[in-house]
Amino acid sequence: MNKYEAMFLVKPDLSEEDKKALLSQINEVVTKHNGAVSSANIWSEKRKLFFPLKRYREAIYYLVNFTLAPLSVKDINQAYRLNENILRFLITRAQ
């Protein structure tokens, strides 16, 4: 099991209920693949983007730290790509 850090850029026009649901969906994907989320929170609310992403000029930033088997990272990448509320994401291995 390796430690990973993921940054998500999320649509800024989500309601509070949708934000909470999305954060729980992000966590569920990791736990579904036998991983463990150590921390998950909002890093920044409606931060202005340098260039538009899917016609959005702002985004909400989520930061998630988790542990996961290296072979499962490819599977969670696919699951996050299918989520319409996630504009972009980046998963890096933490030391």
Secondary structure, 3 states (H helix, E strand, C coil): CEEEEEEEEECCCCCHHHHHHHHHHHHHHHHHCCCEEEEEEEEEEEEEEEEEECCEEEEEEEEEEEEECHHHHHHHHHHHHCCCCEEEEEEEECC
